[in-house]
Amino acid sequence: MGWIVAVIAVVAAVAATTRSYGSARSEQLAVAHAELTERQLKAAEARTAVLVDEIRQLAQKRIPAAAVALSHPTAQVPGLREAAEVDGEAARLLTEAVQAARTAVIEERQRVDAAARAAMRGTSAKIQSLLNQSQQLLHELQHEYDDPRILQLDFRNELALRRTQSTAVLCDAWPGLARQNSPLVEIVLGAQSRVAGYERIKVANHLREERLALAARAAEPLAIALAELLANATAYSHPDTDVTVTLQQSGGRGAFLVVDDAGIGMDEDALDRARALLAGRTEVLLTELGDPPQTGFAVVGRLVTQYGFHCHIEASPFGGMRTILRVPAHLLTVLKEDRTLSALAPTPVSGHAAPPEESGPAEESAPAAPAASAAPAVPAVPPQDPPRTAPAEAPAGLPSRRRRAPRAVAAQAQVPAAAPAAGQVPRTPEQAESSWAALQQGTLNGRSVAGRAPAPESDGHDHLGDQDDQGDDET
């Protein structure tokens, strides 16, 4: 019986030990589970805090920075603050949120820009129509009255018309004027007449073919583009410096219009942006043009894209900028002999010396310039844009401007003129100019005596135009 009691005691001890060990094991497992749960809870709270911070940064920094980067490509868009603490799915969703916000901003900006373009396009068309009517009325007044103030008013109307045309072109409208095939040199003169600093613009004609012309559909767009480049060159260069426009003709690549100024130049960033605008390859929103909008290069870029021109800008040897506007060969033509060129058009500068018997004195081979010694003080007037339609024949009896030196080609084919009548002394251009100036001064003096105040004389500089017509892009 004793051994049975011993066995039972041993079994009881073993059972108690087992129960004790199991209880301790359970307690250890419970403690470990509690610790694991607490660690997981803290990790979840940390991830939640990090995700909340990322969402806060998304709303406060990342999305606004992405919107700013649409207008300023150099702006930095911040990424995830704690990329290691955010799992892949959450990071992907945050990135998609930025992209979705960027897409929404782009679509909204395009919608607003399209609405603004439509409104400006309609307004520009109405204003342009009114300005054209005003210009027609001013031209009629110029034939009835010789008041120089009418010319100044016509010039300011021309400046307003150019601004309106540029706005219309920027808003995807057509230029609003139709021409026939126009001489290239007359297009340059027309562009010069639309710029406030016209008196500083010097035109050098190096065309081999004097009657080289531009196709009708591209004549007015080229005049608008060149006027924008000239306005920019005159606005950002010193008033005492000249802006030169050189016309050159290439064999198979068309013609080149080279504009040089001695202005303040451009830094690398501005030059890169100007080249991108002039290339016209990317869509430019109105909101990206600044305040006030700098539309000059954007207008040229749009015309370049639509009509096949090519425009390049670089540093000029004169210290400012040089802009090269190339007209492709398929847009060029040659006018017939029955078309009369403008008397203001400069004679092409020949690269080869003319034969002695055909060339005049050295001082007469240059384009005619007004004489300032014998002529009385006459109010200076701004140039006018050459006719934008087919030119009509000049009425008989009206005076016409004569060249000092005949063209080499025309001199050979010209029929010998009849001898002057007996006792008639031919007058030089200077004498004719002096006579007309004296006649105009006498008319003004007569009106002053009769009680009508004479028109105020101008100093030859359109100061109001200098303030109204500013360049847009050169910095």
Secondary structure, 3 states (H helix, E strand, C coil): CHHHHHHHHHHHHHHHHHHHHHHHHHHHHHHHHHHHHHHHHHHHHHHHHHHHHHHHHHHHHHHHHHHHHHHCCCCCCCCCCCHHHCCHHHHHHHHHHHHHHHHHHHHHHHHHHHHHHHHHHHHHHHHHHHHHHHHHHHHHHHHHCCCHHHHHHHHHHHHHHHHHHHHHHHCCCCCCCCCCCEEHHHHHHHHHCCCCCHHHEEEEEECCCCCEEECHHHHHHHHHHHHHHHHHHHHCECCCCCEEEEEEECCCCCEEEEEECCECCCCHHHHHHHHHHHHCCCCCCHHHCCCCCCCHHHHHHHHHHHHCCEEEEEECCCCCEEEEEEECHHHEEECCCCCCCCCCCCCCCCCCCCCCCCCCCHHHCCCCCCCCCCCCCCCCCCCCCCCCCCCCCCCCCCCCCCCCCCCHHHHHHCCCCCCCCCCCCCCCHHHHHHHHHHHHHHHHHHHHHCCCCCCCCCCCCCHHHHHHCCCCCCC
